[in-house]
Amino acid sequence: MTYWAALTLTYIVTSGVTSYEATSTVYFKDMPTCSVASDAIYPVILAQSRNSMAQCERTDLPSSSMRPRLRPNNLGEE
């Protein structure tokens, strides 16, 4: 079973002499998709904010049906 994955991006935004921590979370249908997205976006954020982080975490929410699939009609026929 596959579960939704959360990509959390954390970075520092500076305005004048004040700095703020910003966090964004985006959900993906599975961990591999989240990892691909992280690999694509993190270098862009890192170039702007050296104090940044990207992390994919699996949630407890299934992204696919928990019901079993139907058996094929031609199972066992040769």
C-alpha positions, 0 to 999 in steps of 0.5 A: 500500500502506498501513503501520501508523502509530505515535502516540508521546505523550511528556510529563512527569509530576511527583511532588513535586519529581521529574519523569519523562518518560513515553512511550506508543505506540499503533499505527494501521492508517494515517497518516490514522487516526493523525492523527485520534487525535493531534488528539483526544488531544493537547489533553487531554495538553497541558492537563495537561503543557505539556512534551508532544509527539505524533507519528505515524510510519509504520512499515515493516510493511504493514497491508494484504495485499501480494497483488494483488486478483483480477480481477473476473469481468465485466472487459471485458464490455459 
